[in-house]
């Protein structure tokens, strides 16, 4: 993860040479007029991206793969950039997106046109929140959170390690995008998910999973009391990467894909009882989980 750095921000423009007498050489394009604009964020300061960075593209710098990084420091009024009046611009919190990122991750995404006003106010998108309970004194370093959109199949997983970082990824059948940031202390709030309906599941290290269907909305935190769940549980391993665990045969928990085992799906802390595993091809296999025991499934669904 790169820390924010101070940048003399200026949108890249295509200029041509000007003759000594101030005229434009034959065949050259005249230099377009340029103004300096101040981008200023509005809204709750808690809605600022975790790296305090938004990414700017404009008609004179349209490539989304090389946007201008605009870092909004607390002690500065905003970020100044040079723009061409009349050019369109786009400022967003993800430099490159995928369908899964667009669906699963919170984003500020503002568009406009450089005009006469030199100050441009950009409203930050409100965040939805999932709160995970607990304290560091309760032991264990890892907390796990997953979100699954049942309509599109997009998935998200976040692993908080109190001694390292918070890693999270959004993916679907075709794309994968991962990020990491400093780990927040327990109890902690996850606010990187886009508002919407999900199956949300979580567990604290050493305790069992909890899952529910919920709609994430700004101003209405969803609390998962992971610290109150029973200790122990069994484990389920499926050698088919991309499988889902169906808690109670119904609530899907994606494979984490952020743990050391990237080629298998594995879940610890599964509540004892009857559950199921859904293979990537849609095949569902029932499993019976016992406390302290492991259920292992092969790469291909077992024959019925």
C-alpha positions as CSV (number, residue, x, y, z in Angstrom):
1,X,0.0,0.0,0.0
2,X,1.4,3.4,-1.0
3,X,0.9,6.2,1.6
4,X,-0.5,9.4,0.3
5,X,2.1,11.9,-1.0
6,X,2.0,15.6,-1.7
7,X,1.6,16.3,-5.3
8,X,1.6,19.5,-7.3
9,X,-1.6,18.5,-9.1
10,X,-2.0,19.5,-12.8
11,X,-4.1,17.7,-15.4
12,X,-1.8,16.7,-18.3
13,X,-2.5,18.8,-21.4
14,X,-1.3,18.4,-25.0
15,X,0.8,21.5,-25.8
16,X,2.7,22.5,-28.9
17,X,5.6,24.8,-29.5
18,X,5.1,28.6,-29.8
19,X,7.3,30.8,-31.9
20,X,9.5,33.5,-30.3
21,X,7.1,36.2,-31.6
22,X,4.2,34.5,-29.8
23,X,2.6,33.1,-32.9
24,X,1.7,29.4,-33.4
25,X,3.9,27.7,-36.0
26,X,2.1,26.6,-39.2
27,X,0.4,23.2,-38.7
28,X,0.6,23.3,-34.9
29,X,-2.3,23.4,-32.6
30,X,-2.8,26.5,-30.5
31,X,-2.4,26.1,-26.7
32,X,-5.8,25.8,-25.1
33,X,-6.7,28.2,-22.3
34,X,-6.0,26.9,-18.9
35,X,-7.4,27.8,-15.5
36,X,-6.6,26.6,-12.0
37,X,-9.5,24.9,-10.2
38,X,-9.9,23.9,-6.5
39,X,-11.5,20.6,-5.9
40,X,-13.1,20.6,-2.5
41,X,-14.8,17.7,-0.7
42,X,-18.1,18.1,1.0
43,X,-20.0,15.9,3.4
44,X,-19.1,13.9,6.5
45,X,-15.3,13.7,6.9
46,X,-15.7,10.1,7.9
47,X,-16.8,9.4,4.3
48,X,-13.3,10.3,2.8
49,X,-11.6,7.3,1.2
50,X,-9.2,5.4,3.5
51,X,-6.2,6.6,1.6
52,X,-7.6,10.2,1.3
53,X,-7.1,9.9,-2.5
54,X,-9.5,10.5,-5.4
55,X,-8.5,9.9,-9.0
56,X,-9.1,12.5,-11.7
57,X,-9.6,12.0,-15.4
58,X,-10.6,14.8,-17.9
59,X,-11.0,15.3,-21.6
60,X,-7.4,16.3,-21.8
61,X,-6.3,13.3,-19.7
62,X,-9.0,10.7,-20.5
63,X,-7.1,7.4,-19.8
64,X,-8.6,5.8,-16.7
65,X,-5.4,3.6,-16.4
66,X,-3.3,6.7,-15.7
67,X,-5.5,9.2,-13.7
68,X,-4.2,12.1,-11.7
69,X,-4.0,11.2,-8.0
70,X,-5.6,13.9,-5.9
71,X,-4.6,13.6,-2.2
72,X,-6.9,15.5,0.2
73,X,-4.8,16.4,3.3
74,X,-6.5,17.5,6.5
75,X,-4.6,20.8,6.7
76,X,-5.3,21.9,3.1
77,X,-8.6,23.3,1.7
78,X,-8.6,20.9,-1.3
79,X,-6.6,20.0,-4.3
80,X,-5.7,22.5,-7.1
81,X,-5.6,21.3,-10.7
82,X,-5.2,22.9,-14.0
83,X,-8.1,22.4,-16.4
84,X,-9.4,23.6,-19.7
85,X,-12.8,25.4,-19.5
86,X,-15.4,23.4,-21.2
87,X,-13.6,20.1,-20.7
88,X,-15.5,17.3,-18.9
89,X,-13.9,15.7,-15.8
90,X,-14.5,12.7,-13.6
91,X,-13.3,12.3,-10.0
92,X,-13.7,8.9,-8.2
93,X,-12.3,6.9,-5.3
94,X,-11.3,3.8,-7.4
95,X,-8.8,4.4,-10.2
96,X,-9.9,1.2,-12.1
97,X,-13.1,-0.6,-11.6
98,X,-14.6,-4.0,-12.5
99,X,-18.3,-5.1,-12.4
100,X,-17.6,-6.7,-9.0
101,X,-15.9,-3.5,-7.6
102,X,-18.8,-1.4,-8.9
103,X,-21.3,-3.6,-7.2
104,X,-19.5,-4.4,-3.9
105,X,-17.4,-1.4,-2.9
106,X,-18.4,2.0,-1.7
107,X,-17.3,4.7,-4.2
108,X,-17.5,8.4,-4.6
109,X,-17.9,9.0,-8.4
110,X,-18.5,12.6,-9.4
111,X,-18.6,14.1,-12.9
112,X,-18.7,17.7,-14.2
113,X,-17.4,20.3,-16.6
114,X,-14.7,22.8,-16.0
115,X,-16.5,26.1,-16.1
116,X,-16.2,29.7,-14.8
117,X,-16.4,28.9,-11.1
118,X,-12.9,28.1,-9.9
119,X,-14.0,26.2,-6.8
120,X,-15.7,22.8,-7.5
121,X,-17.5,21.1,-4.6
122,X,-17.5,17.3,-4.8
123,X,-20.0,15.6,-2.5
124,X,-18.7,12.4,-0.9
125,X,-20.9,9.4,-1.2
126,X,-22.5,8.3,2.2
127,X,-21.2,5.1,3.6
128,X,-23.0,2.1,5.0
129,X,-21.6,0.4,8.1
130,X,-21.2,-3.1,9.5
131,X,-20.0,-3.2,13.1
132,X,-18.2,-6.2,14.5
133,X,-18.0,-6.5,18.3
134,X,-15.2,-7.6,20.6
135,X,-12.0,-6.3,22.2
136,X,-8.4,-7.1,21.6
137,X,-8.2,-8.6,25.1
138,X,-10.5,-11.4,24.1
139,X,-7.7,-13.2,22.2
140,X,-7.1,-14.1,18.6
141,X,-5.9,-11.6,15.9
142,X,-8.1,-12.3,13.0
143,X,-11.7,-11.3,12.2
144,X,-13.4,-12.3,9.0
145,X,-16.2,-10.6,7.2
146,X,-17.9,-11.7,3.9
147,X,-20.6,-10.1,1.7
148,X,-22.3,-11.8,-1.2
149,X,-24.8,-10.3,-3.7
150,X,-27.2,-13.1,-4.6
151,X,-28.5,-11.3,-7.7
152,X,-25.1,-10.7,-9.5
153,X,-22.9,-13.3,-7.8
154,X,-20.4,-10.6,-6.8
155,X,-18.5,-11.4,-3.6
156,X,-16.4,-9.6,-1.0
157,X,-14.2,-10.8,1.8
158,X,-12.3,-8.9,4.4
159,X,-9.7,-10.3,6.9
160,X,-8.6,-8.0,9.8
161,X,-5.4,-9.1,11.4
162,X,-4.7,-6.8,14.4
163,X,-0.9,-7.3,14.1
164,X,-0.7,-6.7,10.4
165,X,-3.4,-5.1,8.2
166,X,-7.0,-5.2,7.0
167,X,-7.1,-7.0,3.6
168,X,-10.1,-7.1,1.4
169,X,-11.1,-8.2,-2.1
170,X,-14.0,-8.0,-4.4
171,X,-14.5,-10.5,-7.2
172,X,-16.8,-12.4,-9.5
173,X,-16.3,-15.3,-11.9
174,X,-14.1,-13.2,-14.2
175,X,-12.3,-10.5,-12.1
176,X,-10.4,-10.1,-8.8
177,X,-9.3,-6.9,-7.1
178,X,-7.6,-6.8,-3.7
179,X,-6.7,-3.9,-1.3
180,X,-5.1,-3.5,2.1
181,X,-5.0,-0.8,4.8
182,X,-4.1,-0.4,8.4
183,X,-6.0,-2.7,10.8
184,X,-8.6,-1.0,13.0
185,X,-8.8,-2.1,16.6
186,X,-11.8,-4.0,18.0
187,X,-14.6,-3.3,18.0
188,X,-14.4,-2.2,14.4
189,X,-16.6,-0.9,11.6
190,X,-16.5,-2.0,8.0
191,X,-17.7,0.8,5.8
192,X,-16.3,-0.1,2.4
193,X,-19.4,-2.0,1.1
194,X,-21.8,-0.2,-1.3
195,X,-25.3,0.1,0.1
196,X,-27.5,-2.7,-1.0
197,X,-28.9,-6.1,-0.1
198,X,-26.4,-8.9,0.8
199,X,-25.8,-12.1,2.7
200,X,-23.4,-10.9,5.4
201,X,-21.3,-13.3,7.5
202,X,-18.6,-12.8,10.0
203,X,-16.6,-14.5,12.7
204,X,-13.9,-13.7,15.3
205,X,-10.9,-16.0,15.6
206,X,-11.7,-19.0,17.8
207,X,-15.5,-18.4,17.6
208,X,-18.2,-19.6,15.2
209,X,-19.7,-17.9,12.2
210,X,-22.8,-15.7,12.3
211,X,-24.7,-14.8,9.1
212,X,-27.8,-13.0,8.0
213,X,-29.5,-11.4,5.0
214,X,-29.5,-7.6,5.4
215,X,-29.8,-4.4,3.5
216,X,-26.9,-2.0,4.1
217,X,-28.1,1.7,4.2
218,X,-26.3,4.9,5.2
219,X,-27.2,5.8,8.8
220,X,-28.4,2.3,9.8
221,X,-25.4,0.3,11.0
222,X,-25.8,-3.5,10.9
223,X,-24.2,-5.1,14.0
224,X,-22.8,-8.6,14.0
225,X,-22.1,-9.7,17.5
226,X,-19.2,-12.0,16.7
227,X,-17.8,-11.7,20.2
228,X,-21.0,-13.4,21.6
229,X,-20.9,-16.4,19.4
230,X,-19.9,-19.8,20.8
231,X,-16.3,-20.8,20.8
232,X,-15.0,-23.8,18.7
233,X,-17.0,-25.3,15.9
234,X,-15.8,-27.6,13.1
235,X,-14.2,-26.9,9.8
236,X,-15.1,-27.6,6.2
237,X,-12.6,-27.9,3.3
238,X,-13.5,-28.1,-0.3
239,X,-10.7,-28.6,-2.9
240,X,-12.7,-26.6,-5.4
241,X,-11.6,-23.0,-5.1
242,X,-14.5,-20.7,-5.4
243,X,-17.0,-22.9,-3.5
244,X,-19.4,-21.4,-1.0
245,X,-20.4,-22.7,2.4
246,X,-24.1,-22.6,2.9
247,X,-24.8,-22.1,6.6
248,X,-27.9,-24.1,7.6
249,X,-28.0,-25.0,3.9
250,X,-29.2,-21.5,3.0
251,X,-26.8,-18.5,3.9
252,X,-23.8,-18.5,1.5
253,X,-20.4,-17.7,2.9
254,X,-17.8,-17.2,0.1
255,X,-14.4,-18.8,0.3
256,X,-12.0,-16.2,1.7
257,X,-9.4,-16.2,-1.1
258,X,-7.3,-14.0,1.2
259,X,-5.9,-16.7,3.4
260,X,-2.8,-18.8,2.7
261,X,-4.9,-21.5,0.9
262,X,-5.8,-19.8,-2.3
263,X,-6.5,-23.0,-4.3
264,X,-9.0,-24.5,-1.9
265,X,-12.0,-23.2,0.0
266,X,-11.7,-23.6,3.8
267,X,-13.9,-22.4,6.7
268,X,-13.1,-22.8,10.4
269,X,-15.5,-22.1,13.2
270,X,-18.5,-23.7,11.4
271,X,-21.3,-24.2,13.9
272,X,-22.0,-27.9,14.5
273,X,-24.9,-29.2,12.6
274,X,-26.2,-29.7,9.0
275,X,-24.9,-27.3,6.4
276,X,-24.0,-27.6,2.7
277,X,-21.3,-26.6,0.2
278,X,-22.1,-25.1,-3.2
279,X,-19.6,-25.9,-5.9
280,X,-18.7,-23.3,-8.6
281,X,-20.9,-25.3,-11.1
282,X,-23.9,-24.9,-8.8
283,X,-23.9,-28.4,-7.3
284,X,-24.9,-28.4,-3.7
285,X,-23.6,-31.1,-1.3
286,X,-24.9,-31.5,2.2
287,X,-22.3,-31.8,5.1
288,X,-22.7,-32.7,8.7
289,X,-20.2,-30.7,10.9
290,X,-19.1,-31.8,14.4
291,X,-17.3,-29.7,16.9
292,X,-13.6,-30.1,16.5
293,X,-13.8,-32.2,13.4
294,X,-13.1,-31.4,9.7
295,X,-15.2,-32.3,6.7
296,X,-13.3,-32.6,3.4
297,X,-14.8,-32.5,-0.1
298,X,-13.0,-33.3,-3.4
299,X,-12.3,-30.9,-6.3
300,X,-15.3,-32.3,-8.2
301,X,-18.7,-32.9,-6.6
302,X,-19.1,-36.4,-5.2
303,X,-21.5,-38.6,-7.1
304,X,-24.9,-38.7,-5.6
